[in-house]
Amino acid sequence: MKYPLSSILQEERKDMTIRECYEKTGSDYENILKRFGSEAMIQRFALKFLKDGSFSDLKNALEAKDGERAFRAAHTLKGVCINLGFDRLYNVSAELTEKLRGREIEESEELFEQVEKEYHALTAVLKQYESEL
């Protein structure tokens, strides 16, 4: 019996799990599982991150050279990341938050570039995970 190629390829496709999603982003899945209690809760809140506006608020505030808004947005992003267990993005956003604590944006460009890189890497994995649901 012959099977169409599309059905064979579909069977071979392995969808990413939320655990794999966290592992791909360099995050500690076991730690977040202990805190959230279930994979379903992790999935629910991790995917909500895609709609969080703190990164775009940070970018806009830095472009406008608004130190107060930039600090608040970086601080919010840092908090969201620690709560969701997004370790890499948390680490660089925490550094940027400290840099902006005095509400001065000078010399924050390099740190923002690191935040931006980690943000895009994280959201790419989350979007891939979401597309496979």
C-alpha positions in Angstrom: 0.0 0.0 0.0 1.3 3.4 -1.0 0.9 6.5 1.2 1.0 10.0 -0.1 4.2 11.8 0.7 2.3 14.5 2.6 0.9 12.0 5.1 4.4 10.5 5.6 5.9 14.0 6.2 3.1 14.9 8.6 3.7 11.8 10.6 7.5 12.5 10.8 6.9 16.1 12.0 7.6 16.4 15.7 6.0 19.5 17.3 8.0 21.3 19.8 6.9 21.0 23.5 6.9 23.9 25.9 9.9 22.2 27.6 11.8 22.2 24.4 10.8 25.8 23.8 12.3 26.8 27.2 15.4 24.7 26.6 15.9 26.4 23.2 15.8 29.8 24.9 18.4 28.8 27.5 15.8 28.9 30.3 15.4 26.6 33.3 12.2 24.7 32.6 12.2 22.7 35.8 12.4 25.8 37.9 9.4 27.4 36.1 7.5 24.2 36.3 7.9 24.1 40.1 6.6 27.7 40.2 3.7 27.4 37.8 2.7 23.8 38.7 1.7 22.6 35.2 2.8 22.7 31.6 -0.6 24.2 30.7 0.0 27.2 32.9 3.5 27.7 31.6 2.2 27.6 28.0 -0.6 30.0 28.7 1.6 32.7 30.2 4.6 32.1 28.0 2.5 32.7 24.9 1.0 35.9 26.5 4.5 37.3 26.4 4.1 37.7 22.6 1.5 40.4 23.3 3.4 42.1 26.1 4.2 45.7 25.1 7.2 46.4 27.4 9.9 45.8 24.8 8.3 48.1 22.2 7.7 50.7 25.0 11.4 50.4 25.9 12.5 50.8 22.2 10.2 53.8 21.7 11.3 55.5 24.9 15.0 55.1 24.0 14.3 56.5 20.5 12.5 59.5 22.2 15.4 59.8 24.6 13.0 59.6 27.5 15.0 58.2 30.4 12.0 57.9 32.8 9.9 55.9 30.3 12.9 53.8 29.3 13.7 52.9 32.9 10.1 51.9 33.6 9.8 49.8 30.4 13.1 48.1 31.1 12.1 47.4 34.7 8.8 46.0 33.5 10.4 43.8 30.9 12.9 42.5 33.5 10.0 41.7 35.9 8.0 39.9 33.2 11.1 37.8 32.2 11.9 36.8 35.8 8.3 35.8 36.4 8.2 33.7 33.2 11.7 32.2 33.6 13.1 33.7 30.4 16.6 33.8 31.9 18.7 35.2 29.0 16.4 38.1 28.4 16.0 38.7 32.1 19.8 38.9 32.6 20.3 41.5 29.8 17.2 43.5 30.7 18.3 43.6 34.4 21.6 45.1 33.3 19.9 47.7 31.1 17.5 48.5 34.0 20.4 49.2 36.3 22.1 51.4 33.6 18.8 53.4 33.2 18.1 53.6 37.0 19.4 57.2 37.0 17.1 58.0 34.0 20.1 58.7 31.8 20.1 56.9 28.5 23.6 57.8 27.4 25.7 54.7 26.7 22.8 52.4 26.9 22.8 51.5 23.2 25.0 48.5 23.5 23.0 47.0 26.3 19.8 47.7 24.4 21.2 45.9 21.4 21.8 42.8 23.6 18.2 43.1 24.9 16.9 43.4 21.4 18.9 40.4 20.2 17.6 38.2 23.1 14.1 39.5 22.7 14.0 38.6 19.0 15.6 35.2 19.7 13.0 34.4 22.4 10.0 35.6 20.5 11.1 33.6 17.4 11.1 30.4 19.4 7.7 31.3 21.1 6.2 32.1 17.7 7.5 28.8 16.3 6.0 26.9 19.3 2.7 28.8 18.9 2.5 27.9 15.2 2.9 24.2 15.9 0.0 24.0 18.4 
